[in-house]
Each structure stands twice: as structure tokens, then as C-alpha cells.
Amino acid sequence: MYDLIIRNGTVVDGSGLPGYQADVAVTGNRIAKIGRITEEAGKEVDATGKVVAPGFIDPHTHFDAQLLWDGAAKPALSHGVTTIVPGNCSLSLAPLKADHRMRLVGMFNQIEEMPYKAFREGVVWDWETFSEYITRIRKGLAINVAPLVGHSVIRLWVMNDAATERTATDEEIAEMQDVLRECLDAGAAGLSTSYVDMDEKLQPVPSRYAEAREVEALAEVLGEYGRMLQIVPEFYDPDLTIARLDQLAELSIKYQIPTTFSPLFVNSDNVASVDKVMERVDEQFARGARVWPQVQTRPIDISFSFAVPSLLFIRFRNWYNIMRFGTHEEIRAHFADPENRKARAAEVAELKDLWAGLVLRQVKTDANQKYVGKTLGEIARDRGVTPVEAMIDISVEEDLDAHFLAASMGHNDDGRVARLLNHPRVHIGASDGGAHILSFSTYGDTGYLLARFVRDLKTVRMEDAIKKVTSDTASIWGIPERGLLQKGYIADITVFDPEKIDRGVEKFVQDVPGDGSRYVRDSHGVDTVIVGGGIAWSARDGYQDARGEILPGARESQPELVAAE
């Protein structure tokens, strides 16, 4: 008798080979048999008309804080994601001395748009080392976590305030190497760093003060473990991106490590630049390097209100400074002043098409309800002002609680995006799950891939899409015994209806500690999600069995005996 049998589904096993009809049996936490199964099980899942696939792996998330109050990383698990990689962009919550906690919270607030109040009311700070953080998040963990350690926090740990003042000495670099080893021994999947991000004071994050020799010294340690180096390059400049790509390639070859850079977007104005980047990727792979560009599936959408500083305004310093550093009352008073209103509108007038196309998502007053769902261009015509003036006026009238949507701003040419997604050296990722919670919903990228590109446009094969987000990702990241439906492998499995799978509409919910809100998307068409052999989520019963693990883990997992056929 097996513990679980998934019956009558189409098995798309993650290898890229054509799907086939079969049952899948699970004993303990492992796949025991795939084929015709006549025996019984303690639990059964009817997968008739559905696809049975390995659990999806999301390699670029920021669930570091959310895992402290939500071990399922909701709603990622309900979208079929069974493994997440937090700690990207040089930021992780460990190792972290008590004196540095609020500095790191400031970085998360600025870079990943995580609210201060969520940290104040949702986090019990009972760790400092990476090992202690791993122990902390293991409690109630329902999803697998392959955590990166952030370069910026390693610098803070070793150099204290000097981390954002100067380059490191040889002694400090050696100490950083030792700290990284401790993190890798504790279960870190690799190291992340950034060349673009700024802290809450709009100053470079600690990792940006590092010389190349510091990054190389850390890569040398990664080579001892065969672990990943992730970077955020100067993605706005193709030449700088290529230079970082070349740097990664040299480190990959010298220390025999996988590397990845994120993000890579294709927009109408950068097609030639993306082609140049991908040509260099191909050249470096031909040399034996592993340097994987991460590409997201969804178009770029940004939501915002004047109450929270939005990265949409970061190129306009007067706008961003008042939103970033002003109190609620100061922001409202600033934009209510006629002279400031006129000056701020003039500063962004060049983007008149952007403002005209913004949609008003929600307001609180009855007077402005008639405008919800309309563009600022339509509202401006009704009010006899410009679109940006309409945006300012409504924000003031709503006490800054008017929400706007800039939809499909880029990465929205389906043909060009599909060409990237199909490229054999493109790594599907860059979801940013858990971050930017008031700017856009980072959930359902896999559902969008399978709905838009596989089912609707038919520009990506089902088997190729599944392989990209399962076995390819497991191989790239060195995650053993996952990513394939194969006898003896860990039973991380997603069952979904290929005719219904999709991401739901973006919705505003209040489920963040400290009465905070965020945008999320429900899953559509996902039937059952199995983590470590247990049903972690189902469309019928919601969240159930918590069996998540830390991957790759401090210890090497060994295959266990499964029931004889």
C-alpha cells in the first residue's frame, strides 16, 4: 500500500520529453512508481484530464521576511511553486548583527518595497547567524527554500559602518570568506550581489563598494561548494551588462560555479541591445562558462500611490525625495501647494503618454468613485487639466490613498518574449515574489507562462515550459533529486488543468503584519500541490501538510529506499 497515488493524469515529467498517461505513486517523501498502479493508497488524487508535473521552482524571490510569519510563502504555493530561492540582490536576513537590523530593514524597504511596519510587527528578531535564521524559518515551513546569502549583509557583518564607506582590506576579505563558508555550511544555496541598488538614504548598498578582487575571493569560496553566484547588473545599460556578464563568465570558468544575472527584459526600444547580450551569453557558454540570464514571463506592471515611494518616480529626484523622506502630512501639503503642483507637473511633462494611460484603481471618497477604472487621460479631459495634474489632484483629495496602475509598461511583445523564453540558455525567473508588494503582484508567473505562451499563443511547448521551471532550474542551481518525476526522486509534484491554468486578476488584500496590504493573484487551474510527499495545498481544501525543507541544505541528502514494486 502506497501513501499517495495520483491517478489517470498526463505525466509531463520535466525532462522535455512528450507527456504520457500514467499513475504516480508516492511512499514517504519519494516517488515510488510511475506507470499502471493497481494497488491502493492512503490518499488518492484523481488527475483525469490534468497534467502531473514536477513542482515549479522560482529562482528569484524575496520571501526572506514573509517566511517568518508564513511558512507557505502564500500565495506562491497555490500556484504550483514548491521551491523558492530568497536572498537575492545582495540582501538576506542573515547573517545580521542586532545593531544592523534597522539598516537592513531600510534596504528592504527601499529596494524591495517592504513596509517598515511589517518588520516591526511581524518579525521577532531571535537570530544573528545564518544557521540561526535557518533554524528560525524551519518552523512550520510548507515550501522548500534554497536561500542565498546576501553580499551586502556579509560586508556589514565584517566591516560594520565601513561597509558603505570604502573597499575591504585583505584581512576583511579573508573574514568575509570565512563568514560565507559558515553560511554555505548552514544551507545557503549561494551568494547574491548587486551593482545597482541603493539603500534608504539613496546611497549605494554595501556590495557596491566591493572591488573585483573581493567578489573573486567570495567566488573562490563558492567554488569549494559548487554553489551559485547571483548578481543584479546595470541592466539599463547593455554595454555594462555585457561587462558584468563577462566578469561572471570568468568567475564561472575559473571556479567552476554556476552564475546568473537578473533581470533581462525585452522592450520595444532595446531589442538590438538584448540581442547583443544574448550573443555574448552564447559566446561565453561556448567557452564553457555558465552564466544564465533570468527572464520573467509577465509584462511589467506597476501600481502606486503617493503614500508610498514608488520606483516609478526614482528618475525624478524632487518627486522621489518628497515621497521617500516626507511625512504623510508633508507629502500631502507639498502637492496641495499650487506652486509645487505646477513645478512637479512640469518636471514629468515629457512622459505625458505614460500619465495619460494610467488607470485609477481605487479611491476612498464617494466623489471620485466615478473615475475608478478610467485612465488619467479620460479623467483629465473631464476635469479640464493635464493627466499629471489630475493624478496630483486626486491624490490630494484622497489623502494620498488613490491607487494608480501603469499597465504593460514593457516586456510585453509576446513574440520577442517567447523567443527569449525558448532560448536554451535563458533561465526563467526574476519573479521577485514577496517583494514590491504595493507595486505589482509577483505571483502566478508560471500560470501566465502556461496560459499565455503555451495554451493561447502556442509559442512554447508544454513540455519545454515545464522543463524550464523544473528540471532546468534544479540542474542550474544544483538542487538534487528534484525537478523530475522519476522513481526515487523527492515527491514535489504539481497537478493542474492545462485548459484552465492561469493567474487570477490582481487584487488588493490586507494580510501583511501591521495591518499592511499588498497586491496578490489567486491561482486558476492548479488542482493539487505536493511537497515532500504530502499534499501541501489543494483547490478543495486549501493549505494542509507542512513538509518544506531547506535546500541544498547543510547535509547532502541521500536516496532512501522506496517500496518495492
N, C-alpha and C positions, 0 to 999 in steps of 0.2 A: 504494500500500500504506500503510495506516494503522499507527500504533504500537500501538493498542489498540482493540478493538471489544467492546462489551458487547451481547450478542445476546438477542433474544426476551423482553425484560423489559417490565414495565409502567412507563412513564415518568411519574412524578409530579414535575413539573418545578420546583416551588417557587412557581409563580405563583398557586396556589389553584384553577386550572382542573382539570377532570377528568383522571384519568390515561388514558394511551393506550398501545397496543402499538407499540414501535419499537425499533430498534437505536441505539446511541450509539457514534460513532467519535471517537477522540482522536488528534491529531497533536501531538507535542511535549507542551506542558503545557496545550493548549487543546482544547475541543470543536470538532471539525471538521465533524461532520454528525450529524443526528438524523433517522431515517427508515429506509427499507429500504436495507440496505447489502449489496451482493453481493461487494464487494472483500474481500481478505484483510487480516490484520494480523499484526504480530509477536507479539502476545499477544491471546488472546480469553477472555472471561468469559461463561459460559452463565448467563443470568439468567431462564431459563424458570421461571414461577411466582413470580417475585420482583419486588420494586419497585426501580426505579432512581431515586434521588433525589439532589438536591444534598447535599454533605457538611453535617452538622449543625454549628451554631455555638453554642458555650457562652459567654455573655457575662459570667459572674461566676465566676472561678476564682482559686485561689491557688497555681498551679503554679510561681511565681517561683523557688523553690529547687529543686524537683524537676527542672526543665528543665536544671539544671546537671549532673545525673548521668543524666538520662533524657530525651532529646530527643523521645520519643514520648508523653510525659505518660501513661504506662500507668496504668490500662487505658482511658483516655478514647478513644484512637484506635480501639480494638477495638469500641467502642460506636457507631461511625459518626461520631464528632466529628472534624472536620477542621480546625477553627479554635477556639482558646481565647483568652479575654481574662483575663490575670492582672493583678496590681497593684491590686486593688480595696480598698476600705475604708481608704483613705489610706496603704496600705503597699505599697511596691515595694522591690526590692533595689538600686535606683539612682534618682537619684544618691546616693552614700553615701561619706562620708569614712572612712578607716580607723579613726579614733578613735570613730566612731559604730556600728561593726559590731555589737558585742555589745548595744548598746542596741536596735538594730533586731531582732536575734535574740530578745531578751527580749519585744519586742512581738509578734513572730510566734508565740512560744511561748505567750503569754498569750491573744492574740486568736484565732489560727488553730490553736492547739494543735499546733504543730510542735515536735518534741523538739530540745533543745539539741544532743544528740549527733549528730543528722543534719547539723546545720550544721558541727559540729566536724570530722566525719569525711567528709562528703560534699561540702564546698564548699572550693574553692581560691579564695581572695579575691584575684583578679588584676584588679580593675576598681574604679573610683570613679565615673566619669561614666556617664550613661545610654547614651551611644554605646558606651562600652567594654563595658557589660553586654550590649548588643545583639550586639556582636561575639562576646562570650563564648558566648551561648546559640545563636548560629547554627551552632556546631559540632555536626554530627550531628542537626540539627533535622528531625524527621519529621512534625511537625504545624505548621500555621500558627499564629502567635502575634500577636495585636493587643494589645500591652502598654500598660496605663495607668501613669502615674507617680503616686506617692502624695504627697498634700499634706503628710503628716507628715514625709516624708524631705526634701522641698524646704525645709520650715521648719528642720529640723535642719541642712541644708547651709548655710543662710544665717545662722541665729541661734545655732547651737551649743546650749549648755545653756539659753540664754534661750528656746528654742523651747517649753519646758514651764514657763515662769515668767511670761510676760507677752504682751501683744499686740505687734504689729510696728510699727516706725516707718515713715514714708513711704519712707525710703531702703531699708529692708529689704524692703518690699513691692515696690519697683521692682526690687531684685535678684532677688526670687523670680520676678517676671515674666520676667526675662532667663533665669533657670535653666529655667523652664518652656518658653520658646521653644527653648532648646538641646535639651531632651528631645523636643519635638514635631518638631524638625528631624531628630532621630536616629531617629524612628519611633514615638514614643508615640502611642497612639490617643486620648489624652485625659488627664484628671486625675480622681483619686478623692479623696474626703474623707469624714470620719466625724464624727458628733456624739454618739456613744455609747461608743466603745471606750476601754479602759483599758490601760495598759502593765503590765509585770511587777510593778511596785510598787503596782498598783491605783490609779494616778493617771491623769488624762486624757491621751490621746495628744496629740502636738503640734498636730494640726489643730484640736483642740477649744479651743485658746487663741486662735484666729483671730477677729477681728472680721468683721462682714459686709462691710466695705469691702475687706478682704484677699481674701475669696472672690470679690468682684466684680471686683477687679483681675485675678485669675487667670482669671476667666471672660472678661474682655475679651481676654486673650491667646488663649484657646480660640476666640473669635470670629474672630480673624485667620486661623485654620486651619480653622474649621468642625468642631472636634473635640468629643468627648463630655465632660460633667461627670457623674460618678457620685457619689452620696452614700449613706451609711447614716444615716437619720433616727432620731429617737426613736420607733422602731416600736412600742414598748409603750404609747404614748400617742397616740390618734387626733388629738387637737387639735394636739399638737406636730408630728405627721406632716403634717397639713394645712398648718401654718405653714411647714414646710420645703418642701412641695410648692409653695406659693405663691411662696416665695423662688426656687425653681428656675424656675418659670414666668416670673417677671420677668426672670431672667437669660437664659432661653431666648429670650424675645421681644426683649430689648434687644440681645443679642449674636448672635442668630440661630444658636444652638447647640442640639444635642440634649442632653437631660438624662435621667437615670434614677435611681430610688431603689430600694433593695433592703435587706431583703426586705419583702414583703407577704404575710402568712399569713391564712387564714380559719379560725377555730376556733369551737367551739360558743358561746363566750362573747363573741365580738367581731363577730358578723355585722352588727349595725347600724353598728358603727364602720367596718368595711370598706366597707359601702355608702356611708357618708359620704365616705370617702376617694375612692372611685371616682366619686361625683357631682362632687367638686371636680376630679378629673382630667378628666372630661368638660367641665366648665366652662372649664378652662384650655386644653384643646385647641381649644375653640370660639373662644377669643381668639387662637389662632394659636401657642400655646406647644407645645413638645414636651417632655413630662415623663412618662416611661414608668415605671410601676410594674413591678418584676420579681417574678414569681410562680413558685415551684418546682412541680414536678409531684408529687413524692413526699410521703407523710406524714412527720411529724417523728419520728425515732427517735434515741435517744441511748444509747450504750454507755459504760460507765465501769468503772474500778477505783479503789481508794483510793490506788494508787501514783502516779496522775497527777491533777492538779487538774482537775475537771470543771466546766463551766459550769452543770451541773445544780444545783450547790450554791452558786452565787455569791450568791444572795439570803440565804444563811445564813453570816454572816461568820466565826463560830467554826469551822464546818466548813471553809470555803474557805481560811481563813488557815492552818490547820494543814496542809492538803493542798498549799497553794501555797508556803509558806515553810519547812515542816518537812522534815527529812531523812527517809529511809525508816525509819530506826530510831525517830525521834521520832514519826512518824505512827503506827507500829505500837504503840509504848508508850503513846501518848495514848489510843488506842481500846481498848487492853487494860486500862487502868485502870478499875475498876468505877465510880468517881465520874464520870469523864469520859464513860464509856459511858452512864450514866444521864442526865447533863446534855445530851449531844448528842442522845440519843433524844427527850428532852422538847422540844428546840428545833424538831424537824421533825415532831412528832406530828400537826400539822394536816394533813399530807399522807399520812395513813395509807392512803388508797386508792391513791396512787401507789406507795408502798413495797410494798403487798400485791400489786400487779400486776407488779412487776419480775420478770424471768426470770433465773435464774442461767445464764450462758452457758458458762463454763468454769472449771475448777479444776485444781490440780496433784496434790493428795493423793488417795489411794485412798479415804479415809474419806468424802470429800464428793462423790465421783463419782455417788453415788445421787441427789443433788439436782440434777444438771445437767439443764436443761430444765424444771424446776419453778419455780413462782412463789414469791416470798418468803412469800406468804400460806400456801401449802402447806407450805413448809419451817418456817415459824414454828409452825404447828399441830403438826407432828411434834416440834419441839423444846420446845414449851411456852413460847415467848417471843413478843414482838411482831415484826412483819415488819422494822422498822428495827433491832431488836436482833439479829435473825437475820442481817441484812446486815452489821452490825458484827462479829459473832462469826465469821462465815465469812471475812470479810476478814482478821481477825487470824490465824485458823487457817491461812489460805493465804499468810501473809506478804505480804499486800496484793495478791496475784496472783489474786484472784477477780474475774471479769468479769460484769457485770450488764447487762441490756438493759431500757430503758424504751421499749417499742414503741408506735408510733402515738399519740404524745402530743398531736398536734394536726395541723391541716391535713389532716384525714382524713375529712371529709364529702364523698364523691365528687360529690354533686350540686352543692354550693356551689363546690367546687374547679373542676369542669367549667365552671360558669357564668363563673368568673373567667378560666379558660384560653381560653374562646371570646370574651371581650370584645375588641373590635377595638383597644383601647388598652392591653391588657396585653401585656407583654414577657415571654416565657418565659425564665427564667434562674434566678439565685440558687442554683446547684448547689453552690457552694463547693468545686468539685473541687480536690483537692490539699491541702485543709485538714481540720482536725478528724479526723485520721487514726485516732485511737483512740476517737472518739466515734460516728462513723457513716460509712458508705460513701457518698461523693458521686458515685458512678459509676452510669450507667445510667438517668438521669432521662429521657432521650429514649426508651429502651426501655420504661420504665414508662408514659410518655405513650402510646406506640403500642400497647402491650399492654392497659393498663387502660382508658384512656378511648376509644381508637379501636376496638380489636378486641372487648374484653369487654363494656364498657358501651354502646358505640356512641353516646357523648355528644359526641364530637368527630369531625368528618370527617377521613379520612386526608389529603385534600388541604389542609385547613386546618391540621392539625397539622404537616405538612411545611413549609408556608409560614411558620408561626410560628417554626420553628427554623432556617430557611434564609434565604429572600429578605427576610422581615421584619427579621430580625436584621442582615443585611448592609446593608439600607437604613437602619435606625436608626443603625448605627454608622459609616456612610459607607465601607463596605468595597467597593471597586469590583470588578466583573466576577466576583463570586462570589454564591452563594445561588440561582442559577437554572441549569437545564440549558438552555443556549442557545448556538447556534453562535457561536464567538469568545470565549466566556467561559472562564475558567480551569477545568480539569477536576478539581474537587474533587467526588467522587461517592461515595455510599454505596449499596450493593446489599444488600437484606435480604429475608427471607421474612416477609410480613405475618402468616402464621399461626403463626410461631414466635418473632418478635422479642419480647424481654423482657430484664429484668435478672436475673442469677442470684442465688442466695442470698448473703447477706453472709458472708464468710469471713475468717478471721484469717490473715495471711501475714507472713512475716519477710523483707521485701525493701527495708527502709529503711537507708541508711548508718548504721554504728554498731550493727549487729545490732538495728535497730529493727523494730517491727511496725506493721501498720495493718490496717484493715478494707477489703476491696475486694469488687467484684462482677464476675463474668465476664459477657460479653455472650452472649445467646442469639439466634439467628436472623440475626445480621449475617453476610453472606457475604463481601463484599469492600469494602475502603475504599481509595479512590484520592485521593491528594493531589498536586496539580500534575501530573497525567497519569501518575503512577507508582503501582503497587499498593503501598500502604504497609502494609496488613495484609489477611490473608485467613484464613478459618476453616480452610483446609487447610494453609497454610504459615506462619502467624503473621506476625511483623513482617518487612518486607522493605526496600523502597526508601525512603530518606530524602530528601524533597523539600520540607520545610516552608519557609515564608517568614515574614518579619516584615511585618505588615500594620498600618495602611496603608503603612508604610514611609517612609523619608526621601525617596525619589523617587516620583513619580507613575508608576504602571505604564501602559504604552501597549499597545494591542492589537497582537498580532503577526499576520502573515499565516498563514493556515491552508491546508492543501492544498485545491486546487480540487476541487469535486465532479465 
